[in-house]
Amino acid sequence: MRKAHCKTMPVHRQNRPLGGCVHCASCLYTGSVWAAANIEIVLDEDLTDDPVLTAEIATPAGRLKAMADVSLDNRTLHLIGLHLHGDDFGPNEFGSANLRRLADAVMEKLNCHAIIVEGATRTSGANPGAAPKRLCFRRRLRP
């Protein structure tokens, strides 16, 4: 049997689309694929100052706000000092699977082959002052 993603899953078992509960973003979209048409990226002109871009990203799981020093080099998108914030999510609710789905959809939308993410140094929470490891997402072929 699959391990439950969140504490509400056993209570809401009858409402589980795609094998998860209806209350947790990582449960709700287990096994699905997001296409470029499933996301919308809107730049926030007031909070954007070259080279740092600020955007709101609408996904099937909810809305995210992102801020990063962005560059595109040889069809590789670099996001340096990335900050992500989701008003629709609690801590760790968006999850790594949805992050992968988002990266795949962004690569499709921007027609790039890879995204390299270098997160910003933590200012609070677990291990303040620590920099997260570098992430590299490569475009995968879809059937």
N, C-alpha and C positions, 0 to 999 in steps of 0.2 A: 504494500500500500504506500502511496505517495505521502511524504511528510507535509503537514499543513503549513501554509505560508504565514497565516495570521491566526490570532486567537479567536476570531469570529467565525472561522470556516465551519467547525462542527455545528454551530447554531444555525447557520444559513445553508446547510448542505442542499436543501431542495431548490435553492435559487442559484446554483453554481453554473454559470456559463463557462464552457471550455475547461472544466475541472477545477475552478477556483471559487472563492466567495465573491459577493458583489460589493464588498466594502474595501477591498485592498487592490490597489493598482497592479501589483505584481501577480495577484491571483487572477484578476479579471482578464488579463491579456495573455495568459499562458498559452503558448503554442500558436499564436497568431503572428502574422507578418504585417508590418506597416509599409505602405508604399509612399512615394513622394506626395501623392494626392491626399494622404491621410494626415499630413502635417502642414502647418502654416507658420511661417517665420515672418514676424513684423519687427522692423528696427524701431527703436525708441530714439527719435531724433534729439530729444531734449537731454538724454543721458549718454549720447554717443559723442565721443571726441577722438578723432583719429590719433592713434591706431586702435583705440579701445572701442569696441562695438557693444551695445546693449540691445537685447532683443527679447521679445516675448514669443515663445514657441507653443503653439497649440498642438497637442497630440491626442490620440484616442483615449489615453489614460488621464489626461488633464493638462493644465497649463503650467509652463515653466518659464522662469526668467533667467536669462543667461548674460554674462558679461565676460569678455575676454579680449586680449590683444589678438586680432585675427589677421592671418596672411594666407595667401594661396600661392604655392610654389610648385610648378610642374605637376599640376593636378593633385596635389596633396594639401589639404586644409590643415593649418596649424592653429590651435587654440591655446595660447599661452596665458597662464594665470586665470584659468577658467573658474568662474563662480556660477553655480547653478542653485536656483531657489524655486521651490514649488509651493504655492499657496494651497494647492489641492492635496498636498501630501504631508505626512508626518515624517519623522526621521526614518531613513532607510526604506520607505514605502515604495518609492519609484523603482528601485531595484536595478541590478546589473543587466537583467534580461531586457527590461524596457530601455535601458541606456543603449544596449546593442541594437535594438529595433530602431531607436531614434537615430543612431549613427548611420545605419543602413539607409534609412529614408532620406537623411540629409545628403549622403553621398549620391544617391539617385537624383535628388532634386538639383544639386549643384554640379552634377556630372564630374565628380572627382573620384579618384581611385583609393584614397586613404584619408583618414583624419587622425592627426596626432594631437593628443590632449596632454598638456602639462598644467595640472591644477595649481591653484594658488596656495601659498603657505597658510596653514590653519591658524586662525586667530582665537578660536574658542573650541569648546567641546573636547573630544579625545585628542590627546597629544598636541596641544597648542604649540605653534612654532615649527611643527613637522610639515614637510612638503610631501604630498601624495606621489606615488610612483607614476611614471609616464605611461599613458595608455595609447595603443595604436590600434585603430580599427581599419581593416582592409575590406574593400568591396568584394562581396561574394556573388557568385552567379546564382540566379534564381531559376527554378524549373519553369 
